[in-house]
Amino acid sequence: MSSSEGGLTKPHLAHHFETIEKQDYAVRLGMWLFLGTEVLLFAGLFLGYTVYRHFYYEAFHQASRHLALWAGTTNTIVLITSSLSVALAYHAIKQNKKKQCAALLIFTILCAFVFLGIKAFEYREKFLEGALPGAHYHFAEVTAPGANLYYTIYFLSTGLHAIHVIVGMSILIWILARVLKGEFSATNYVPVELGGLYWHLVDLVWIFLFPLLYLI
Amino acid sequence: MSQPSQLSTEHPDKPVIPAVNYLNADRGVWSWLTTIDHKRIGVMYLVSVLIAFLLGGIFAMALRLELLTPGPTIMGANTYNRMFTLHGVVMIFLFMIPAIPGVFGNFLLPLMLGAKDVAFPRLNLLSLYLYWTGATLALSGMIMGGTDTGWTFYAPYSTTTPMTLFPVLLGVFILGFSSILTGLNFIVTVHTLRAPGMGWMRLQLFVWAIYATSIIQVLATPVIGLTVMLIGIEKVGHFGLFDPSRGGDPVLFQHMFWFYSHPAVYIMVLPSMGVISEAIAAFARKNIFGYKMIAYSSLGIAFVGFFAWGHHMFVSGQSSLDNGAFAAISMLVGVFTAIKVFNWVATLYRGSIAVKTPLVYICGFLFFVVFGGMTGIAVATVSLDVHWHDTYFVIAHFHFIMVGAVIMAFLIALHYWFPKMFGRMYHEGWGMVAASLIVLGFNATFIPQFLLGNAGMPRRYYIYPERYQALNVASTAGASLLAFGFLIILIYLIYALVRGPIAGDNPWDSRGYEWMTTSPPPKHNFDVTPVITQDSHSYQEPGEEVEHVVI
């Protein structure tokens, strides 16, 4: 593998594909289908949210006032910015700007760390307050029936999302390592694209979680 | 070599097994465990699901033995509960869901498309390893801890039972991943790896069926993954999501569970329908009737199947409006199934029928799927379901579909493609004996259960009033016949594997694309990439004009 800035690397063509184009089409289609399954994985929790919000409107309304709005808003900005930077990284590698691509990926990964840090701080607050799921709930400020279920949904959905942030971050670190080794170039960039797509999904799920949990 | 029409012209005098084929191209256990060859993965799935089937069958026999007498016969209530859970979980998650896609989908899909492999061969191997991991976890969890919830894991019982559930739930979660990856792989394969000349309307109907199945696998399975994890979290962490004492709703669990588990019925049944479409054309020696209708009805079932889950919950406190809507949608499945059945029967009509072992199963299948389907319409009717809910009537109904349709199709596939996979032929006489025993034994097992259910015998009890005994004895006797039939198949297939006569490349003279290559196929399927110039299932004599059926 050439590591110079101008080196155009070639992707590996598997034995059962005729052309690189077909292979690229196949992996993109596979990734989109996989993202579809991810959306459906979260769909169950969104369903739970809808049902219990309908059952316990008052509790859900009150409990959502007790989330740290500044933390949620900052995290939203951080994630949207990171989505932009990962898209720019993809744009850079397509133009063979490997160093720029690497820098943008590093920025994206840093954003992920910031997001997790703020999330950890929020979780800590909730633990201290006793705003915990189900049986562990002992938060004095919201006593309306069903408030414990709000925090069940809150922890399950943001927890599952945080797992996805960690997975997405790991994928980006792996791609960054390969970018630094000079494996990708203007002629070989599909893995960067796929990693970016996964990161966009992580972002997208948060875009829905944020208003549902913090704003309304 | 490249055109199916050339294959049918003559048999070589003495068929031979190709000296180098996928079975012996690489040697040693390690070469199997690290293979990315879809055919070898298919064969490993075959061994795995057969073991699962054997286990599930043993559990079923234990259940039937227990029900031989009204009182306790060979086990107590707790063992019985664990036994029917084992039977359900093993048969559904370890056998029926991966059976036809995992074994025959893997083996045949690339061959039918004229491709060298599936789109993601390594992912395919990962699916198999995930299957093994999930199976080991689920089985060891059930044997060591014991699970007594039934395969449905209904809350709040599942979250309060003293038994350990977590390993089983984790096992089911991992099995779901395996299923998703297989489905994803197949969809991409059908989209990207069709041979030159293979348009969508030239796909074999088995490919259409697997494609429709894969869509369900990809869309529905993530939901069951999440749902079983929620039950696990609930049980370990008491999050209250399905716990009424904390405001949770157990019926929500039922909705989420059946959102997957009803479409899962079609994950099991659609591939079977694909098998029938292939085999019926081959044994009627006639072009399949209504190709497009059969293909589209697979997609129709896949679509409608997503909106029918509520018919499992007629007595769970749904509104009358929901009940009515779910009942009506459920009946649409019957419409699509009937379209297929009519087309299959029309394919048989005036065909040159070859009465071979698979054809006996085909006839069995047609009867079972109609009977099971009709009783399905009956239980989808709200007022009738209230009477039959949780009785043996429902048990008999879904066994007609799952055993009657899915296992018949699995056996058809096993017999029809056995020479393709291993290059050898089984003993036709014993095949006929076993087929007759199984069709007979099946009826004897499950028809009494319809009567028992209608008389009010509930499911999942290990004792029953004496007036139900005669029919239970009949059912157990039938189950023994079934078991005996399966034993015969096992013996003659193992014998055929070692000593069976060499089958030749295309012993059925079939026009399926998968027979265009040698049997067993070479490592990369085709020496030359085939070019498709004819529609599939085209049984005209060469030179005769292809007849298009317009509907």
Interface residues (C-beta under 8 A of the other chain):
Chain A: A14 H15 H16 F17 K22 Y25 A26 V27 L29 G30 L33 F34 G36 T37 E38 L40 L41 F42 A43 G44 L45 L47 G48 V51 Y52 F55 Y56 P133 G134 A135 H136 P145 G146 N148 L149 T152 I153 F155 L156
Chain B: P110 A115 K116 D117 V118 A119 F120 P121 L123 I180 L184 N185 I187 V188 H191 T192 L193 V218 L219 A220 T221 P222 V223 G225 L226 T227 L230 I233 E234 G237 H238 F239 G240 L241 D243 R246 G247 G248 D249 L252 H255 M256 H524
